[in-house]
């Protein structure tokens, strides 16, 4: 599981891993975002979001995971 808590964390993640084959890596993980803006950023950068927290807090993110 990879979690993102903000759009900036998504952008930094993708930036740091540029040059790597993200598709192969990300096919093996589930992406969970803290809210719809973060999910929209992730999707805009080509990531497939599996879940988005209903309550946009760390607790909500944990609930989305379990």
Helices and strands as residue ranges (DSSP letters): E 2-4, H 7-16, H 22-26, E 31-33, H 36-44, E 51-52, H 58-65
